[in-house]
Amino acid sequence: MIVNTHEAKTRLSELLRKVEAGEEVIIGRAGRPIARLTPYEREGDPRRPGAWRGRVVMSDDFDELPDEIIEAFSGANER
């Protein structure tokens, strides 16, 4: 189904019902397609808290940096 922009604005609720039913709606301007309305599809499975528990190991010194790196980021050596 192809509709022009004015018709899409006027009939948006109806067009959304058609999309929910699985129909694709193309919106055009001056006879040229510019947009496609399709049903929203959730991507992937929902996130589960704790799914990576026990799979990631962080060393005790993960946040320790050499002094020269800390100084470079803190601006201590700027002239």
Biopython code that builds the backbone (N, CA, C, O; Angstrom):
import numpy as np
from Bio.PDB.StructureBuilder import StructureBuilder

atoms = [
    (1, "MET", "N", (0.855, -1.180, 0.000)),
    (1, "MET", "CA", (0.000, 0.000, 0.000)),
    (1, "MET", "C", (0.895, 1.236, 0.000)),
    (1, "MET", "O", (1.813, 1.351, 0.812)),
    (2, "ILE", "N", (0.618, 2.156, -0.918)),
    (2, "ILE", "CA", (1.362, 3.412, -0.995)),
    (2, "ILE", "C", (0.402, 4.563, -0.748)),
    (2, "ILE", "O", (-0.658, 4.638, -1.369)),
    (3, "VAL", "N", (0.777, 5.469, 0.168)),
    (3, "VAL", "CA", (-0.049, 6.642, 0.466)),
    (3, "VAL", "C", (0.836, 7.878, 0.419)),
    (3, "VAL", "O", (2.038, 7.798, 0.669)),
    (4, "ASN", "N", (0.238, 9.025, 0.097)),
    (4, "ASN", "CA", (1.023, 10.254, 0.099)),
    (4, "ASN", "C", (1.105, 10.806, 1.531)),
    (4, "ASN", "O", (0.393, 10.339, 2.419)),
    (5, "THR", "N", (1.957, 11.779, 1.744)),
    (5, "THR", "CA", (2.188, 12.290, 3.100)),
    (5, "THR", "C", (0.932, 12.887, 3.720)),
    (5, "THR", "O", (0.678, 12.688, 4.908)),
    (6, "HIS", "N", (0.149, 13.609, 2.944)),
    (6, "HIS", "CA", (-1.073, 14.205, 3.487)),
    (6, "HIS", "C", (-2.039, 13.114, 3.951)),
    (6, "HIS", "O", (-2.610, 13.198, 5.038)),
    (7, "GLU", "N", (-2.210, 12.100, 3.120)),
    (7, "GLU", "CA", (-3.111, 10.995, 3.473)),
    (7, "GLU", "C", (-2.572, 10.253, 4.704)),
    (7, "GLU", "O", (-3.348, 9.839, 5.564)),
    (8, "ALA", "N", (-1.257, 10.086, 4.788)),
    (8, "ALA", "CA", (-0.652, 9.393, 5.938)),
    (8, "ALA", "C", (-0.926, 10.162, 7.232)),
    (8, "ALA", "O", (-1.227, 9.563, 8.264)),
    (9, "LYS", "N", (-0.820, 11.494, 7.170)),
    (9, "LYS", "CA", (-1.112, 12.302, 8.363)),
    (9, "LYS", "C", (-2.577, 12.179, 8.753)),
    (9, "LYS", "O", (-2.904, 12.073, 9.934)),
    (10, "THR", "N", (-3.448, 12.194, 7.768)),
    (10, "THR", "CA", (-4.885, 12.142, 8.017)),
    (10, "THR", "C", (-5.332, 10.784, 8.543)),
    (10, "THR", "O", (-6.226, 10.702, 9.385)),
    (11, "ARG", "N", (-4.706, 9.716, 8.043)),
    (11, "ARG", "CA", (-5.151, 8.352, 8.362)),
    (11, "ARG", "C", (-4.135, 7.566, 9.184)),
    (11, "ARG", "O", (-4.110, 6.338, 9.112)),
    (12, "LEU", "N", (-3.299, 8.246, 9.962)),
    (12, "LEU", "CA", (-2.211, 7.570, 10.662)),
    (12, "LEU", "C", (-2.689, 6.414, 11.533)),
    (12, "LEU", "O", (-2.106, 5.331, 11.475)),
    (13, "SER", "N", (-3.721, 6.608, 12.330)),
    (13, "SER", "CA", (-4.205, 5.532, 13.204)),
    (13, "SER", "C", (-4.618, 4.307, 12.398)),
    (13, "SER", "O", (-4.294, 3.177, 12.765)),
    (14, "GLU", "N", (-5.323, 4.531, 11.315)),
    (14, "GLU", "CA", (-5.752, 3.422, 10.454)),
    (14, "GLU", "C", (-4.550, 2.707, 9.838)),
    (14, "GLU", "O", (-4.506, 1.478, 9.783)),
    (15, "LEU", "N", (-3.573, 3.496, 9.376)),
    (15, "LEU", "CA", (-2.382, 2.898, 8.776)),
    (15, "LEU", "C", (-1.594, 2.084, 9.804)),
    (15, "LEU", "O", (-1.054, 1.025, 9.481)),
    (16, "LEU", "N", (-1.531, 2.576, 11.028)),
    (16, "LEU", "CA", (-0.830, 1.834, 12.089)),
    (16, "LEU", "C", (-1.534, 0.511, 12.390)),
    (16, "LEU", "O", (-0.872, -0.493, 12.655)),
    (17, "ARG", "N", (-2.853, 0.498, 12.352)),
    (17, "ARG", "CA", (-3.593, -0.762, 12.544)),
    (17, "ARG", "C", (-3.239, -1.761, 11.436)),
    (17, "ARG", "O", (-3.069, -2.952, 11.696)),
    (18, "LYS", "N", (-3.131, -1.265, 10.203)),
    (18, "LYS", "CA", (-2.760, -2.136, 9.095)),
    (18, "LYS", "C", (-1.348, -2.694, 9.286)),
    (18, "LYS", "O", (-1.094, -3.869, 9.021)),
    (19, "VAL", "N", (-0.448, -1.849, 9.742)),
    (19, "VAL", "CA", (0.925, -2.290, 9.994)),
    (19, "VAL", "C", (0.948, -3.333, 11.104)),
    (19, "VAL", "O", (1.650, -4.339, 10.997)),
    (20, "GLU", "N", (0.178, -3.097, 12.178)),
    (20, "GLU", "CA", (0.100, -4.088, 13.261)),
    (20, "GLU", "C", (-0.416, -5.430, 12.761)),
    (20, "GLU", "O", (-0.053, -6.478, 13.294)),
    (21, "ALA", "N", (-1.266, -5.394, 11.735)),
    (21, "ALA", "CA", (-1.821, -6.623, 11.165)),
    (21, "ALA", "C", (-0.845, -7.287, 10.195)),
    (21, "ALA", "O", (-1.147, -8.345, 9.642)),
    (22, "GLY", "N", (0.331, -6.672, 9.983)),
    (22, "GLY", "CA", (1.354, -7.281, 9.148)),
    (22, "GLY", "C", (1.520, -6.662, 7.775)),
    (22, "GLY", "O", (2.386, -7.080, 7.008)),
    (23, "GLU", "N", (0.703, -5.670, 7.455)),
    (23, "GLU", "CA", (0.802, -5.030, 6.137)),
    (23, "GLU", "C", (1.905, -3.980, 6.151)),
    (23, "GLU", "O", (2.124, -3.313, 7.162)),
    (24, "GLU", "N", (2.594, -3.839, 5.032)),
    (24, "GLU", "CA", (3.611, -2.804, 4.891)),
    (24, "GLU", "C", (2.981, -1.584, 4.229)),
    (24, "GLU", "O", (2.221, -1.721, 3.270)),
    (25, "VAL", "N", (3.291, -0.394, 4.736)),
    (25, "VAL", "CA", (2.756, 0.844, 4.179)),
    (25, "VAL", "C", (3.932, 1.707, 3.723)),
    (25, "VAL", "O", (4.861, 1.962, 4.488)),
    (26, "ILE", "N", (3.880, 2.145, 2.486)),
    (26, "ILE", "CA", (4.898, 3.035, 1.930)),
    (26, "ILE", "C", (4.312, 4.435, 1.895)),
    (26, "ILE", "O", (3.189, 4.631, 1.430)),
    (27, "ILE", "N", (5.066, 5.407, 2.383)),
    (27, "ILE", "CA", (4.643, 6.804, 2.334)),
    (27, "ILE", "C", (5.471, 7.484, 1.259)),
    (27, "ILE", "O", (6.696, 7.368, 1.229)),
    (28, "GLY", "N", (4.774, 8.204, 0.368)),
    (28, "GLY", "CA", (5.458, 8.840, -0.739)),
    (28, "GLY", "C", (5.184, 10.327, -0.814)),
    (28, "GLY", "O", (4.248, 10.846, -0.208)),
    (29, "ARG", "N", (6.027, 10.989, -1.574)),
    (29, "ARG", "CA", (5.847, 12.421, -1.823)),
    (29, "ARG", "C", (6.082, 12.634, -3.314)),
    (29, "ARG", "O", (7.107, 12.223, -3.857)),
    (30, "ALA", "N", (5.136, 13.272, -3.957)),
    (30, "ALA", "CA", (5.221, 13.543, -5.403)),
    (30, "ALA", "C", (5.431, 12.249, -6.187)),
    (30, "ALA", "O", (6.173, 12.213, -7.168)),
    (31, "GLY", "N", (4.764, 11.189, -5.734)),
    (31, "GLY", "CA", (4.834, 9.926, -6.454)),
    (31, "GLY", "C", (6.090, 9.106, -6.195)),
    (31, "GLY", "O", (6.257, 8.038, -6.785)),
    (32, "ARG", "N", (6.982, 9.586, -5.320)),
    (32, "ARG", "CA", (8.215, 8.854, -5.015)),
    (32, "ARG", "C", (8.167, 8.330, -3.588)),
    (32, "ARG", "O", (7.845, 9.087, -2.672)),
    (33, "PRO", "N", (8.478, 7.060, -3.374)),
    (33, "PRO", "CA", (8.501, 6.512, -2.019)),
    (33, "PRO", "C", (9.583, 7.190, -1.181)),
    (33, "PRO", "O", (10.706, 7.382, -1.648)),
    (34, "ILE", "N", (9.236, 7.558, 0.082)),
    (34, "ILE", "CA", (10.238, 8.186, 0.957)),
    (34, "ILE", "C", (10.372, 7.472, 2.295)),
    (34, "ILE", "O", (11.379, 7.641, 2.983)),
    (35, "ALA", "N", (9.371, 6.674, 2.676)),
    (35, "ALA", "CA", (9.453, 5.992, 3.975)),
    (35, "ALA", "C", (8.632, 4.712, 3.928)),
    (35, "ALA", "O", (7.718, 4.559, 3.119)),
    (36, "ARG", "N", (8.992, 3.798, 4.825)),
    (36, "ARG", "CA", (8.287, 2.525, 4.904)),
    (36, "ARG", "C", (7.873, 2.300, 6.359)),
    (36, "ARG", "O", (8.698, 2.385, 7.269)),
    (37, "LEU", "N", (6.585, 2.010, 6.565)),
    (37, "LEU", "CA", (6.097, 1.636, 7.891)),
    (37, "LEU", "C", (5.991, 0.120, 7.933)),
    (37, "LEU", "O", (5.290, -0.484, 7.121)),
    (38, "THR", "N", (6.684, -0.484, 8.873)),
    (38, "THR", "CA", (6.629, -1.933, 9.037)),
    (38, "THR", "C", (6.431, -2.237, 10.516)),
    (38, "THR", "O", (6.723, -1.385, 11.355)),
    (39, "PRO", "N", (5.945, -3.423, 10.861)),
    (39, "PRO", "CA", (5.767, -3.756, 12.273)),
    (39, "PRO", "C", (7.104, -3.728, 13.013)),
    (39, "PRO", "O", (8.135, -4.123, 12.469)),
    (40, "TYR", "N", (7.072, -3.263, 14.239)),
    (40, "TYR", "CA", (8.262, -3.234, 15.072)),
    (40, "TYR", "C", (8.588, -4.650, 15.515)),
    (40, "TYR", "O", (7.709, -5.378, 15.977)),
    (41, "GLU", "N", (9.844, -5.039, 15.376)),
    (41, "GLU", "CA", (10.280, -6.356, 15.824)),
    (41, "GLU", "C", (11.369, -6.180, 16.856)),
    (41, "GLU", "O", (12.402, -5.568, 16.585)),
    (42, "ARG", "N", (11.137, -6.714, 18.038)),
    (42, "ARG", "CA", (12.128, -6.634, 19.107)),
    (42, "ARG", "C", (13.373, -7.409, 18.682)),
    (42, "ARG", "O", (13.277, -8.525, 18.170)),
    (43, "GLU", "N", (14.526, -6.814, 18.898)),
    (43, "GLU", "CA", (15.784, -7.449, 18.512)),
    (43, "GLU", "C", (16.315, -8.294, 19.661)),
    (43, "GLU", "O", (16.554, -7.786, 20.756)),
    (44, "GLY", "N", (16.497, -9.565, 19.411)),
    (44, "GLY", "CA", (17.117, -10.451, 20.385)),
    (44, "GLY", "C", (16.264, -10.694, 21.615)),
    (44, "GLY", "O", (15.129, -10.227, 21.718)),
    (45, "ASP", "N", (16.835, -11.428, 22.532)),
    (45, "ASP", "CA", (16.164, -11.739, 23.790)),
    (45, "ASP", "C", (16.334, -10.600, 24.777)),
    (45, "ASP", "O", (17.328, -9.876, 24.714)),
    (46, "PRO", "N", (15.382, -10.424, 25.693)),
    (46, "PRO", "CA", (15.548, -9.384, 26.711)),
    (46, "PRO", "C", (16.757, -9.691, 27.588)),
    (46, "PRO", "O", (17.107, -10.853, 27.795)),
    (47, "ARG", "N", (17.384, -8.649, 28.096)),
    (47, "ARG", "CA", (18.545, -8.826, 28.967)),
    (47, "ARG", "C", (18.135, -9.468, 30.284)),
    (47, "ARG", "O", (17.067, -9.180, 30.825)),
    (48, "ARG", "N", (18.987, -10.330, 30.785)),
    (48, "ARG", "CA", (18.757, -10.954, 32.087)),
    (48, "ARG", "C", (19.865, -10.527, 33.035)),
    (48, "ARG", "O", (21.036, -10.784, 32.757)),
    (49, "PRO", "N", (19.530, -9.887, 34.142)),
    (49, "PRO", "CA", (20.557, -9.504, 35.111)),
    (49, "PRO", "C", (21.301, -10.741, 35.610)),
    (49, "PRO", "O", (20.694, -11.766, 35.921)),
    (50, "GLY", "N", (22.618, -10.625, 35.678)),
    (50, "GLY", "CA", (23.430, -11.705, 36.212)),
    (50, "GLY", "C", (23.762, -12.794, 35.221)),
    (50, "GLY", "O", (24.318, -13.820, 35.614)),
    (51, "ALA", "N", (23.446, -12.615, 33.947)),
    (51, "ALA", "CA", (23.679, -13.662, 32.956)),
    (51, "ALA", "C", (25.162, -14.002, 32.813)),
    (51, "ALA", "O", (25.498, -15.126, 32.438)),
    (52, "TRP", "N", (26.052, -13.057, 33.101)),
    (52, "TRP", "CA", (27.495, -13.291, 32.969)),
    (52, "TRP", "C", (28.155, -13.620, 34.306)),
    (52, "TRP", "O", (29.380, -13.724, 34.375)),
    (53, "ARG", "N", (27.373, -13.782, 35.361)),
    (53, "ARG", "CA", (27.939, -14.089, 36.682)),
    (53, "ARG", "C", (28.808, -15.353, 36.601)),
    (53, "ARG", "O", (28.370, -16.387, 36.095)),
    (54, "GLY", "N", (30.037, -15.253, 37.105)),
    (54, "GLY", "CA", (30.958, -16.379, 37.108)),
    (54, "GLY", "C", (31.707, -16.582, 35.807)),
    (54, "GLY", "O", (32.569, -17.458, 35.731)),
    (55, "ARG", "N", (31.404, -15.797, 34.776)),
    (55, "ARG", "CA", (32.053, -15.954, 33.474)),
    (55, "ARG", "C", (33.124, -14.898, 33.224)),
    (55, "ARG", "O", (33.929, -15.041, 32.304)),
    (56, "VAL", "N", (33.141, -13.843, 34.030)),
    (56, "VAL", "CA", (34.101, -12.764, 33.863)),
    (56, "VAL", "C", (34.965, -12.700, 35.111)),
    (56, "VAL", "O", (34.462, -12.684, 36.234)),
    (57, "VAL", "N", (36.269, -12.663, 34.897)),
    (57, "VAL", "CA", (37.207, -12.580, 36.020)),
    (57, "VAL", "C", (37.974, -11.275, 35.892)),
    (57, "VAL", "O", (38.513, -10.969, 34.829)),
    (58, "MET", "N", (38.026, -10.510, 36.967)),
    (58, "MET", "CA", (38.727, -9.235, 36.969)),
    (58, "MET", "C", (39.892, -9.347, 37.952)),
    (58, "MET", "O", (39.701, -9.708, 39.114)),
    (59, "SER", "N", (41.082, -9.038, 37.482)),
    (59, "SER", "CA", (42.242, -9.165, 38.362)),
    (59, "SER", "C", (42.187, -8.097, 39.451)),
    (59, "SER", "O", (41.539, -7.062, 39.293)),
    (60, "ASP", "N", (42.871, -8.364, 40.546)),
    (60, "ASP", "CA", (42.869, -7.437, 41.683)),
    (60, "ASP", "C", (43.507, -6.095, 41.328)),
    (60, "ASP", "O", (43.171, -5.078, 41.935)),
    (61, "ASP", "N", (44.414, -6.074, 40.362)),
    (61, "ASP", "CA", (45.104, -4.827, 40.022)),
    (61, "ASP", "C", (44.593, -4.194, 38.716)),
    (61, "ASP", "O", (45.327, -3.456, 38.059)),
    (62, "PHE", "N", (43.347, -4.479, 38.343)),
    (62, "PHE", "CA", (42.826, -3.999, 37.056)),
    (62, "PHE", "C", (42.841, -2.480, 36.916)),
    (62, "PHE", "O", (42.920, -1.968, 35.799)),
    (63, "ASP", "N", (42.767, -1.759, 38.019)),
    (63, "ASP", "CA", (42.716, -0.291, 37.931)),
    (63, "ASP", "C", (44.024, 0.386, 38.307)),
    (63, "ASP", "O", (44.056, 1.603, 38.487)),
    (64, "GLU", "N", (45.102, -0.376, 38.429)),
    (64, "GLU", "CA", (46.400, 0.214, 38.747)),
    (64, "GLU", "C", (47.105, 0.607, 37.458)),
    (64, "GLU", "O", (47.164, -0.172, 36.506)),
    (65, "LEU", "N", (47.634, 1.810, 37.438)),
    (65, "LEU", "CA", (48.338, 2.311, 36.262)),
    (65, "LEU", "C", (49.735, 2.776, 36.664)),
    (65, "LEU", "O", (49.954, 3.180, 37.806)),
    (66, "PRO", "N", (50.669, 2.718, 35.733)),
    (66, "PRO", "CA", (51.998, 3.284, 36.019)),
    (66, "PRO", "C", (51.871, 4.792, 36.249)),
    (66, "PRO", "O", (50.993, 5.443, 35.684)),
    (67, "ASP", "N", (52.754, 5.335, 37.082)),
    (67, "ASP", "CA", (52.701, 6.762, 37.418)),
    (67, "ASP", "C", (52.752, 7.673, 36.193)),
    (67, "ASP", "O", (52.075, 8.701, 36.159)),
    (68, "GLU", "N", (53.551, 7.305, 35.182)),
    (68, "GLU", "CA", (53.666, 8.179, 34.005)),
    (68, "GLU", "C", (52.340, 8.267, 33.233)),
    (68, "GLU", "O", (52.062, 9.294, 32.614)),
    (69, "ILE", "N", (51.533, 7.223, 33.260)),
    (69, "ILE", "CA", (50.220, 7.265, 32.603)),
    (69, "ILE", "C", (49.275, 8.163, 33.401)),
    (69, "ILE", "O", (48.560, 8.979, 32.820)),
    (70, "ILE", "N", (49.268, 8.022, 34.697)),
    (70, "ILE", "CA", (48.423, 8.864, 35.554)),
    (70, "ILE", "C", (48.797, 10.324, 35.374)),
    (70, "ILE", "O", (47.916, 11.176, 35.254)),
    (71, "GLU", "N", (50.094, 10.631, 35.353)),
    (71, "GLU", "CA", (50.555, 12.011, 35.177)),
    (71, "GLU", "C", (50.149, 12.558, 33.811)),
    (71, "GLU", "O", (49.788, 13.729, 33.696)),
    (72, "ALA", "N", (50.205, 11.727, 32.782)),
    (72, "ALA", "CA", (49.830, 12.175, 31.439)),
    (72, "ALA", "C", (48.358, 12.571, 31.380)),
    (72, "ALA", "O", (48.008, 13.545, 30.713)),
    (73, "PHE", "N", (47.497, 11.831, 32.068)),
    (73, "PHE", "CA", (46.069, 12.146, 32.047)),
    (73, "PHE", "C", (45.695, 13.256, 33.013)),
    (73, "PHE", "O", (44.678, 13.923, 32.822)),
    (74, "SER", "N", (46.494, 13.465, 34.040)),
    (74, "SER", "CA", (46.162, 14.504, 35.012)),
    (74, "SER", "C", (46.709, 15.867, 34.611)),
    (74, "SER", "O", (46.342, 16.879, 35.207)),
    (75, "GLY", "N", (47.583, 15.905, 33.606)),
    (75, "GLY", "CA", (48.135, 17.166, 33.159)),
    (75, "GLY", "C", (49.302, 17.637, 34.009)),
    (75, "GLY", "O", (49.702, 18.797, 33.908)),
    (76, "ALA", "N", (49.854, 16.771, 34.840)),
    (76, "ALA", "CA", (50.948, 17.172, 35.744)),
    (76, "ALA", "C", (52.218, 17.560, 35.000)),
    (76, "ALA", "O", (53.034, 18.316, 35.527)),
    (77, "ASN", "N", (52.399, 17.050, 33.777)),
    (77, "ASN", "CA", (53.620, 17.341, 33.034)),
    (77, "ASN", "C", (53.432, 18.413, 31.971)),
    (77, "ASN", "O", (54.318, 18.595, 31.136)),
    (78, "GLU", "N", (52.317, 19.126, 31.970)),
    (78, "GLU", "CA", (52.083, 20.159, 30.969)),
    (78, "GLU", "C", (52.964, 21.360, 31.242)),
    (78, "GLU", "O", (53.243, 21.701, 32.391)),
    (79, "ARG", "N", (53.398, 21.996, 30.163)),
    (79, "ARG", "CA", (54.272, 23.167, 30.327)),
    (79, "ARG", "C", (53.600, 24.379, 29.813)),
    (79, "ARG", "O", (54.171, 25.469, 29.861)),
]
sb = StructureBuilder()
sb.init_structure("model")
sb.init_model(0)
sb.init_chain("A")
sb.init_seg("    ")
for serial, (resi, resn, name, xyz) in enumerate(atoms, 1):
    if name == "N":
        sb.init_residue(resn, " ", resi, " ")
    sb.init_atom(name, np.array(xyz, "f"), 0.0, 1.0, " ", f" {name:<3s}", serial, name[0])
structure = sb.get_structure()
